[in-house]
Amino acid sequence: MPISRDDVIAWLSAYSRLLADNREYLTQLDSSIGDADHGVNMDRGFKAVLGKLPTVADKDIGTILKSVGMTLVQTVGGASGPLYGTFFLQAGAATANKMELSLADWSVAVEGAINGLMARGKANVGDKTMVDALVPALHALKQAIADGIDDHEALRQSVAAAEQGMKNTIPLVAKKGRASYLAERSAGHQDPGATSSYLMFKAMMDAWTK
């Protein structure tokens, strides 16, 4: 299943729609343990991304993703802007000058993106952050590819792992960000960043398995 720049744009467009559809839900999650602005911020950021995409649609995949990263850094408030911005900037660096990718190529780019994000946010699995969805999604994707599983099924397994990782944040005590100020009171709430990260992988599957 080759991934073209048009596929990448279709994924980003699908993610923007999912964020718009889940804006209030993400904000509700964030109201329990954060600043109650995650949905608003992510929706605003990806509306800006959609506005920018036509100017880079004829470029290579790396340029498209770097443009997304810069747009998010400039338009998304709080910690999400730098973190999601770093994710897309690192993914862009790994796909520079590429017009098409295999799913294995993409998994390498995602791994670099997550490593960059983790280095910037100083977060690990279990800290009740977006990392709790991203890392299981990556591991499932890499394992499926290594096992020779069909690309569409590999994406489905990756999304399932992201969803489970997201749900696994509910009982955790937050160790990073605004939620960490609540200490034990942060337990019992699903992390909004893990939720938007799950939606990112879901949008990928939705766009690439039609």
Accessible surface in RSA format (square Angstrom, percent):
REM  Atomic radii and reference values for relative SASA: ProtOr
REM  Chains: A
REM  Algorithm: Lee & Richards
REM  Probe-radius: 1.40
REM  Slices: 20
REM RES _ NUM      All-atoms   Total-Side   Main-Chain    Non-polar    All polar
REM                ABS   REL    ABS   REL    ABS   REL    ABS   REL    ABS   REL
RES MET A   1    68.78  35.6  25.01  16.6  43.77 104.2  32.27  27.4  36.51  48.4
RES PRO A   2    84.78  61.8  74.20  67.6  10.58  38.5  76.69  63.3   8.09  50.3
RES ILE A   3     1.23   0.7   1.21   0.9   0.02   0.1   1.23   0.9   0.00   0.0
RES SER A   4    34.62  29.3  34.62  46.2   0.00   0.0  28.50  60.7   6.11   8.6
RES ARG A   5    65.75  27.6  65.75  33.5   0.00   0.0   5.22   7.1  60.53  36.7
RES ASP A   6    97.46  68.3  91.31  90.9   6.15  14.5  28.47  67.0  68.99  68.8
RES ASP A   7    45.24  31.7  44.98  44.8   0.26   0.6   2.83   6.7  42.41  42.3
RES VAL A   8     0.00   0.0   0.00   0.0   0.00   0.0   0.00   0.0   0.00   0.0
RES ILE A   9    32.90  18.7  32.90  24.5   0.00   0.0  32.90  23.7   0.00   0.0
RES ALA A  10    42.26  38.9  34.04  52.5   8.22  18.7  40.79  57.4   1.47   3.9
RES TRP A  11     0.09   0.0   0.09   0.0   0.00   0.0   0.09   0.0   0.00   0.0
RES LEU A  12     0.05   0.0   0.00   0.0   0.05   0.1   0.00   0.0   0.05   0.1
RES SER A  13    24.60  20.8  24.50  32.7   0.10   0.2  13.81  29.4  10.79  15.1
RES ALA A  14    10.02   9.2   8.40  13.0   1.62   3.7   8.72  12.3   1.29   3.4
RES TYR A  15     0.00   0.0   0.00   0.0   0.00   0.0   0.00   0.0   0.00   0.0
RES SER A  16     4.75   4.0   4.26   5.7   0.48   1.1   0.13   0.3   4.62   6.5
RES ARG A  17   133.80  56.2 129.98  66.3   3.82   9.1  68.77  94.0  65.03  39.4
RES LEU A  18    30.94  17.2  30.83  22.1   0.10   0.3  30.87  21.7   0.06   0.2
RES LEU A  19     0.15   0.1   0.06   0.0   0.09   0.2   0.06   0.0   0.09   0.3
RES ALA A  20    42.39  39.0  26.16  40.4  16.23  36.9  26.69  37.6  15.70  41.6
RES ASP A  21   117.75  82.5  79.87  79.5  37.88  89.6  25.03  58.9  92.73  92.5
RES ASN A  22    31.61  21.8  31.16  30.1   0.45   1.1   0.47   1.1  31.14  30.1
RES ARG A  23    86.11  36.2  85.97  43.8   0.14   0.3  13.89  19.0  72.22  43.8
RES GLU A  24   125.14  71.8 120.91  91.5   4.23  10.1  67.97 131.5  57.17  46.7
RES TYR A  25    95.23  44.5  90.17  51.3   5.06  13.2  70.81  53.2  24.42  30.1
RES LEU A  26     0.01   0.0   0.01   0.0   0.00   0.0   0.01   0.0   0.00   0.0
RES THR A  27    24.01  17.1  24.01  24.3   0.00   0.0  23.86  32.0   0.15   0.2
RES GLN A  28   121.32  67.8 115.74  84.6   5.58  13.3  38.39  81.7  82.93  62.9
RES LEU A  29    25.85  14.4  24.27  17.4   1.59   4.0  25.59  18.0   0.27   0.7
RES ASP A  30    12.44   8.7  12.44  12.4   0.00   0.0   0.01   0.0  12.43  12.4
RES SER A  31    64.77  54.7  37.94  50.6  26.83  61.8  24.60  52.4  40.17  56.3
RES SER A  32    51.06  43.1  26.06  34.8  25.00  57.6  11.66  24.8  39.40  55.2
RES ILE A  33     4.62   2.6   1.98   1.5   2.64   6.4   4.20   3.0   0.42   1.1
RES GLY A  34    20.62  25.4   0.00   N/A  20.62  25.4   4.57  12.5  16.06  36.0
RES ASP A  35    78.45  54.9  52.82  52.6  25.63  60.6  19.82  46.6  58.62  58.5
RES ALA A  36    43.11  39.6  31.58  48.7  11.53  26.2  31.58  44.5  11.53  30.6
RES ASP A  37    50.38  35.3  50.28  50.0   0.10   0.2  18.67  43.9  31.71  31.6
RES HIS A  38    12.64   6.9  11.38   7.9   1.26   3.2   5.79   6.0   6.85   8.0
RES GLY A  39     0.18   0.2   0.00   N/A   0.18   0.2   0.00   0.0   0.18   0.4
RES VAL A  40    49.01  32.2  48.93  44.3   0.08   0.2  48.93  42.5   0.08   0.2
RES ASN A  41    11.32   7.8  11.32  10.9   0.00   0.0   0.11   0.3  11.21  10.8
RES MET A  42     0.01   0.0   0.01   0.0   0.00   0.0   0.01   0.0   0.00   0.0
RES ASP A  43     3.74   2.6   3.42   3.4   0.33   0.8   0.17   0.4   3.58   3.6
RES ARG A  44   108.40  45.5 103.71  52.9   4.69  11.2  65.32  89.3  43.08  26.1
RES GLY A  45     0.00   0.0   0.00   N/A   0.00   0.0   0.00   0.0   0.00   0.0
RES PHE A  46     0.36   0.2   0.36   0.2   0.00   0.0   0.36   0.2   0.00   0.0
RES LYS A  47   112.00  54.6 101.21  62.1  10.79  25.7  90.25  81.2  21.75  23.2
RES ALA A  48    34.52  31.7  17.91  27.6  16.61  37.8  29.25  41.2   5.27  14.0
RES VAL A  49     0.87   0.6   0.70   0.6   0.17   0.4   0.87   0.8   0.00   0.0
RES LEU A  50    65.54  36.5  56.57  40.5   8.98  22.6  56.76  39.9   8.79  23.6
RES GLY A  51    56.26  69.4   0.00   N/A  56.26  69.4  38.00 104.3  18.26  40.9
RES LYS A  52    97.03  47.3  93.72  57.5   3.31   7.9  41.00  36.9  56.03  59.7
RES LEU A  53     8.58   4.8   8.54   6.1   0.04   0.1   8.58   6.0   0.00   0.0
RES PRO A  54    99.04  72.2  71.51  65.2  27.53 100.1  77.49  64.0  21.54 133.9
RES THR A  55    86.93  61.8  62.91  63.8  24.02  57.3  71.13  95.5  15.81  23.9
RES VAL A  56    14.41   9.5  14.41  13.0   0.00   0.0  14.41  12.5   0.00   0.0
RES ALA A  57    37.18  34.2  32.88  50.7   4.31   9.8  33.21  46.8   3.98  10.5
RES ASP A  58    98.57  69.0  80.29  79.9  18.28  43.2  37.83  89.0  60.74  60.6
RES LYS A  59    93.92  45.8  89.92  55.2   4.00   9.5  42.06  37.9  51.86  55.2
RES ASP A  60    24.43  17.1  21.30  21.2   3.13   7.4   4.75  11.2  19.68  19.6
RES ILE A  61     0.00   0.0   0.00   0.0   0.00   0.0   0.00   0.0   0.00   0.0
RES GLY A  62     0.15   0.2   0.00   N/A   0.15   0.2   0.15   0.4   0.00   0.0
RES THR A  63    51.64  36.7  48.46  49.1   3.19   7.6  29.58  39.7  22.07  33.4
RES ILE A  64     0.00   0.0   0.00   0.0   0.00   0.0   0.00   0.0   0.00   0.0
RES LEU A  65     0.16   0.1   0.16   0.1   0.00   0.0   0.16   0.1   0.00   0.0
RES LYS A  66    82.69  40.3  82.51  50.6   0.17   0.4  41.40  37.3  41.29  44.0
RES SER A  67    15.66  13.2   7.20   9.6   8.46  19.5  13.61  29.0   2.05   2.9
RES VAL A  68     1.95   1.3   0.90   0.8   1.05   2.5   1.94   1.7   0.02   0.0
RES GLY A  69     0.00   0.0   0.00   N/A   0.00   0.0   0.00   0.0   0.00   0.0
RES MET A  70    92.19  47.7  92.19  61.0   0.00   0.0  75.85  64.5  16.34  21.6
RES THR A  71    12.01   8.5  11.63  11.8   0.38   0.9   7.93  10.7   4.08   6.2
RES LEU A  72     0.00   0.0   0.00   0.0   0.00   0.0   0.00   0.0   0.00   0.0
RES VAL A  73    63.81  42.0  47.16  42.7  16.65  40.1  47.16  41.0  16.65  45.2
RES GLN A  74   131.16  73.3  92.45  67.6  38.72  92.2  39.15  83.3  92.01  69.8
RES THR A  75    43.41  30.9  31.78  32.2  11.64  27.7  39.26  52.7   4.15   6.3
RES VAL A  76     8.46   5.6   0.00   0.0   8.46  20.4   0.70   0.6   7.76  21.1
RES GLY A  77    28.05  34.6   0.00   N/A  28.05  34.6  27.14  74.5   0.91   2.0
RES GLY A  78    62.04  76.5   0.00   N/A  62.04  76.5  38.16 104.7  23.88  53.5
RES ALA A  79    69.88  64.2  52.93  81.7  16.95  38.6  60.11  84.6   9.77  25.9
RES SER A  80    18.28  15.5  16.58  22.1   1.70   3.9   1.75   3.7  16.54  23.2
RES GLY A  81     0.00   0.0   0.00   N/A   0.00   0.0   0.00   0.0   0.00   0.0
RES PRO A  82    39.85  29.0  39.71  36.2   0.14   0.5  39.85  32.9   0.00   0.0
RES LEU A  83    32.57  18.1  32.57  23.3   0.00   0.0  32.57  22.9   0.00   0.0
RES TYR A  84     0.54   0.3   0.54   0.3   0.00   0.0   0.54   0.4   0.00   0.0
RES GLY A  85     0.00   0.0   0.00   N/A   0.00   0.0   0.00   0.0   0.00   0.0
RES THR A  86    12.34   8.8  11.41  11.6   0.94   2.2   9.95  13.4   2.40   3.6
RES PHE A  87     0.14   0.1   0.14   0.1   0.00   0.0   0.14   0.1   0.00   0.0
RES PHE A  88     0.16   0.1   0.16   0.1   0.00   0.0   0.16   0.1   0.00   0.0
RES LEU A  89    54.08  30.1  50.66  36.2   3.43   8.6  50.91  35.8   3.17   8.5
RES GLN A  90    76.60  42.8  74.10  54.2   2.51   6.0   0.54   1.1  76.06  57.7
RES ALA A  91     0.13   0.1   0.13   0.2   0.00   0.0   0.13   0.2   0.00   0.0
RES GLY A  92     0.00   0.0   0.00   N/A   0.00   0.0   0.00   0.0   0.00   0.0
RES ALA A  93    60.30  55.4  41.20  63.6  19.10  43.5  42.62  60.0  17.68  46.8
RES ALA A  94    50.78  46.7  15.89  24.5  34.89  79.4  27.73  39.0  23.05  61.1
RES THR A  95     1.06   0.8   1.06   1.1   0.00   0.0   1.06   1.4   0.00   0.0
RES ALA A  96    39.32  36.1  27.85  43.0  11.46  26.1  28.70  40.4  10.61  28.1
RES ASN A  97   128.73  88.8 105.14 101.6  23.59  56.8  29.08  70.0  99.65  96.3
RES LYS A  98    96.52  47.1  94.52  58.0   2.00   4.8  42.76  38.5  53.76  57.3
RES MET A  99    96.95  50.2  87.22  57.7   9.73  23.2  78.22  66.5  18.73  24.8
RES GLU A 100   103.20  59.2  88.64  67.1  14.56  34.7  21.10  40.8  82.10  67.0
RES LEU A 101     4.62   2.6   2.02   1.4   2.60   6.5   4.55   3.2   0.07   0.2
RES SER A 102    50.63  42.8  45.27  60.4   5.36  12.4  42.39  90.3   8.24  11.5
RES LEU A 103     4.45   2.5   2.62   1.9   1.83   4.6   2.62   1.8   1.83   4.9
RES ALA A 104    45.08  41.4  42.75  66.0   2.33   5.3  43.08  60.7   2.00   5.3
RES ASP A 105    65.02  45.5  58.10  57.8   6.92  16.4   8.97  21.1  56.05  55.9
RES TRP A 106     0.15   0.1   0.15   0.1   0.00   0.0   0.15   0.1   0.00   0.0
RES SER A 107     8.51   7.2   8.30  11.1   0.21   0.5   0.18   0.4   8.32  11.7
RES VAL A 108    99.48  65.5  96.42  87.3   3.07   7.4  96.90  84.2   2.58   7.0
RES ALA A 109     0.76   0.7   0.62   1.0   0.14   0.3   0.62   0.9   0.14   0.4
RES VAL A 110     0.04   0.0   0.04   0.0   0.00   0.0   0.04   0.0   0.00   0.0
RES GLU A 111    55.18  31.7  55.18  41.7   0.00   0.0   9.10  17.6  46.07  37.6
RES GLY A 112    27.84  34.3   0.00   N/A  27.84  34.3  25.01  68.6   2.83   6.3
RES ALA A 113     0.00   0.0   0.00   0.0   0.00   0.0   0.00   0.0   0.00   0.0
RES ILE A 114     1.66   0.9   1.66   1.2   0.00   0.0   1.66   1.2   0.00   0.0
RES ASN A 115    85.00  58.6  78.99  76.3   6.01  14.5  25.26  60.8  59.74  57.7
RES GLY A 116    15.92  19.6   0.00   N/A  15.92  19.6  12.91  35.4   3.00   6.7
RES LEU A 117     2.81   1.6   2.81   2.0   0.00   0.0   2.81   2.0   0.00   0.0
RES MET A 118    43.78  22.7  39.98  26.5   3.80   9.0  35.60  30.3   8.18  10.8
RES ALA A 119    63.98  58.8  49.90  77.0  14.08  32.0  60.68  85.5   3.30   8.7
RES ARG A 120   141.88  59.6 114.89  58.6  26.99  64.3  32.37  44.2 109.51  66.4
RES GLY A 121    25.13  31.0   0.00   N/A  25.13  31.0  13.20  36.2  11.93  26.7
RES LYS A 122   142.13  69.3 130.28  79.9  11.85  28.2 103.38  93.0  38.75  41.3
RES ALA A 123     7.47   6.9   6.04   9.3   1.44   3.3   6.04   8.5   1.44   3.8
RES ASN A 124    89.97  62.0  89.97  86.9   0.00   0.0  20.02  48.2  69.95  67.6
RES VAL A 125    84.60  55.7  62.79  56.8  21.81  52.6  62.79  54.6  21.81  59.2
RES GLY A 126    23.30  28.7   0.00   N/A  23.30  28.7  19.47  53.4   3.83   8.6
RES ASP A 127    12.96   9.1  12.96  12.9   0.00   0.0   0.00   0.0  12.96  12.9
RES LYS A 128     2.61   1.3   0.00   0.0   2.61   6.2   0.00   0.0   2.61   2.8
RES THR A 129    20.75  14.8  18.66  18.9   2.09   5.0  20.75  27.9   0.00   0.0
RES MET A 130    10.07   5.2   8.74   5.8   1.33   3.2   3.01   2.6   7.06   9.4
RES VAL A 131     0.71   0.5   0.71   0.6   0.00   0.0   0.71   0.6   0.00   0.0
RES ASP A 132     6.79   4.8   5.44   5.4   1.35   3.2   2.45   5.8   4.34   4.3
RES ALA A 133     0.11   0.1   0.00   0.0   0.11   0.3   0.11   0.2   0.00   0.0
RES LEU A 134     0.20   0.1   0.12   0.1   0.08   0.2   0.20   0.1   0.00   0.0
RES VAL A 135    17.06  11.2  17.06  15.4   0.00   0.0  17.06  14.8   0.00   0.0
RES PRO A 136    36.41  26.5  30.14  27.5   6.27  22.8  35.10  29.0   1.31   8.2
RES ALA A 137     0.00   0.0   0.00   0.0   0.00   0.0   0.00   0.0   0.00   0.0
RES LEU A 138     7.98   4.4   7.98   5.7   0.00   0.0   7.98   5.6   0.00   0.0
RES HIS A 139   109.86  60.0 104.49  72.6   5.37  13.7  63.47  65.4  46.39  54.0
RES ALA A 140    22.61  20.8  13.11  20.2   9.50  21.6  21.43  30.2   1.18   3.1
RES LEU A 141     0.28   0.2   0.28   0.2   0.00   0.0   0.28   0.2   0.00   0.0
RES LYS A 142    80.59  39.3  74.78  45.9   5.81  13.8  46.55  41.9  34.03  36.3
RES GLN A 143   103.64  58.0 100.70  73.6   2.94   7.0  40.52  86.2  63.13  47.9
RES ALA A 144     1.00   0.9   0.00   0.0   1.00   2.3   0.70   1.0   0.29   0.8
RES ILE A 145    47.47  27.0  34.21  25.5  13.26  32.0  36.64  26.4  10.83  29.4
RES ALA A 146    82.97  76.3  41.57  64.2  41.40  94.2  52.73  74.3  30.24  80.1
RES ASP A 147    88.84  62.2  54.31  54.1  34.52  81.6  21.09  49.6  67.74  67.6
RES GLY A 148    66.24  81.7   0.00   N/A  66.24  81.7  34.85  95.6  31.40  70.3
RES ILE A 149    54.49  31.0  40.95  30.5  13.55  32.6  46.62  33.6   7.87  21.3
RES ASP A 150    92.77  65.0  74.89  74.5  17.88  42.3  43.73 102.9  49.05  48.9
RES ASP A 151    34.91  24.5  32.21  32.1   2.70   6.4   6.14  14.5  28.77  28.7
RES HIS A 152    56.28  30.8  56.28  39.1   0.00   0.0  29.38  30.3  26.90  31.3
RES GLU A 153    60.85  34.9  60.85  46.0   0.00   0.0  22.23  43.0  38.62  31.5
RES ALA A 154     0.07   0.1   0.07   0.1   0.00   0.0   0.07   0.1   0.00   0.0
RES LEU A 155     1.81   1.0   1.81   1.3   0.00   0.0   1.81   1.3   0.00   0.0
RES ARG A 156   110.00  46.2 104.83  53.4   5.17  12.3  48.54  66.3  61.45  37.2
RES GLN A 157    64.53  36.1  59.31  43.3   5.22  12.4  23.53  50.1  41.01  31.1
RES SER A 158     0.34   0.3   0.34   0.5   0.00   0.0   0.34   0.7   0.00   0.0
RES VAL A 159    10.54   6.9  10.54   9.5   0.00   0.0  10.54   9.2   0.00   0.0
RES ALA A 160    57.70  53.1  49.72  76.7   7.98  18.2  52.58  74.0   5.12  13.6
RES ALA A 161    22.60  20.8  14.08  21.7   8.51  19.4  21.52  30.3   1.07   2.8
RES ALA A 162     0.07   0.1   0.07   0.1   0.00   0.0   0.07   0.1   0.00   0.0
RES GLU A 163    57.68  33.1  57.68  43.6   0.00   0.0   3.32   6.4  54.35  44.4
RES GLN A 164    98.64  55.2  97.62  71.3   1.02   2.4  40.19  85.6  58.44  44.3
RES GLY A 165     3.14   3.9   0.00   N/A   3.14   3.9   2.61   7.2   0.53   1.2
RES MET A 166    13.93   7.2  13.93   9.2   0.00   0.0  13.53  11.5   0.40   0.5
RES LYS A 167    96.70  47.2  91.83  56.3   4.86  11.6  46.75  42.1  49.94  53.2
RES ASN A 168    76.96  53.1  71.37  69.0   5.59  13.5  23.06  55.5  53.90  52.1
RES THR A 169     0.00   0.0   0.00   0.0   0.00   0.0   0.00   0.0   0.00   0.0
RES ILE A 170    66.17  37.7  66.17  49.3   0.00   0.0  66.17  47.7   0.00   0.0
RES PRO A 171    92.74  67.6  73.65  67.1  19.09  69.4  78.13  64.5  14.61  90.8
RES LEU A 172    49.90  27.8  47.63  34.1   2.27   5.7  49.90  35.0   0.00   0.0
RES VAL A 173    46.32  30.5  41.30  37.4   5.02  12.1  41.30  35.9   5.02  13.6
RES ALA A 174     5.08   4.7   0.00   0.0   5.08  11.6   0.00   0.0   5.08  13.5
RES LYS A 175   134.17  65.5 111.86  68.6  22.31  53.1  65.66  59.1  68.51  73.0
RES LYS A 176    74.79  36.5  67.99  41.7   6.80  16.2  31.61  28.5  43.18  46.0
RES GLY A 177    52.41  64.6   0.00   N/A  52.41  64.6  39.99 109.7  12.42  27.8
RES ARG A 178   128.37  53.9 116.58  59.4  11.79  28.1  27.37  37.4 101.00  61.2
RES ALA A 179     9.70   8.9   8.48  13.1   1.22   2.8   8.48  11.9   1.22   3.2
RES SER A 180    34.04  28.8  20.54  27.4  13.50  31.1   9.60  20.4  24.44  34.2
RES TYR A 181   166.07  77.5 136.71  77.8  29.35  76.4  96.47  72.5  69.60  85.8
RES LEU A 182    43.41  24.2  41.01  29.3   2.40   6.0  41.31  29.0   2.10   5.7
RES ALA A 183    53.05  48.8  50.04  77.2   3.01   6.9  53.05  74.7   0.00   0.0
RES GLU A 184   130.37  74.8 121.59  92.0   8.78  20.9  61.42 118.8  68.95  56.3
RES ARG A 185   170.35  71.5 155.68  79.4  14.67  34.9  78.14 106.8  92.21  55.9
RES SER A 186     0.00   0.0   0.00   0.0   0.00   0.0   0.00   0.0   0.00   0.0
RES ALA A 187    36.42  33.5  23.55  36.3  12.86  29.3  23.77  33.5  12.65  33.5
RES GLY A 188    51.90  64.0   0.00   N/A  51.90  64.0  27.62  75.8  24.29  54.4
RES HIS A 189    65.89  36.0  62.76  43.6   3.12   8.0  36.70  37.8  29.18  34.0
RES GLN A 190    20.36  11.4  16.64  12.2   3.72   8.9   5.21  11.1  15.15  11.5
RES ASP A 191    11.65   8.2  11.65  11.6   0.00   0.0   0.00   0.0  11.65  11.6
RES PRO A 192     9.80   7.1   9.80   8.9   0.00   0.0   9.80   8.1   0.00   0.0
RES GLY A 193    12.67  15.6   0.00   N/A  12.67  15.6  10.80  29.6   1.87   4.2
RES ALA A 194     0.00   0.0   0.00   0.0   0.00   0.0   0.00   0.0   0.00   0.0
RES THR A 195     2.42   1.7   2.42   2.5   0.00   0.0   2.42   3.3   0.00   0.0
RES SER A 196     0.00   0.0   0.00   0.0   0.00   0.0   0.00   0.0   0.00   0.0
RES SER A 197     0.17   0.1   0.08   0.1   0.09   0.2   0.09   0.2   0.08   0.1
RES TYR A 198    27.70  12.9  27.70  15.8   0.00   0.0  12.38   9.3  15.32  18.9
RES LEU A 199    10.01   5.6  10.01   7.2   0.00   0.0  10.01   7.0   0.00   0.0
RES MET A 200     0.08   0.0   0.08   0.1   0.00   0.0   0.08   0.1   0.00   0.0
RES PHE A 201     1.61   0.8   1.11   0.7   0.50   1.3   1.11   0.7   0.50   1.4
RES LYS A 202    60.99  29.8  60.99  37.4   0.00   0.0  37.00  33.3  23.99  25.6
RES ALA A 203     0.13   0.1   0.00   0.0   0.13   0.3   0.13   0.2   0.00   0.0
RES MET A 204     0.27   0.1   0.27   0.2   0.00   0.0   0.06   0.1   0.21   0.3
RES MET A 205    34.81  18.0  34.81  23.0   0.00   0.0  32.46  27.6   2.35   3.1
RES ASP A 206    47.63  33.4  41.09  40.9   6.54  15.5  22.60  53.2  25.03  25.0
RES ALA A 207    17.16  15.8   1.42   2.2  15.73  35.8   4.08   5.7  13.08  34.6
RES TRP A 208    15.64   6.3   3.21   1.6  12.43  29.2   8.31   4.4   7.34  11.9
RES THR A 209    33.30  23.7  13.58  13.8  19.72  47.0   0.74   1.0  32.56  49.2
RES LYS A 210   198.35  96.8 129.47  79.4  68.88 164.0 118.53 106.7  79.83  85.0
END  Absolute sums over single chains surface
CHAIN  1 A     8800.5       7161.7       1638.9       4860.1       3940.4
END  Absolute sums over all chains
TOTAL          8800.5       7161.7       1638.9       4860.1       3940.4
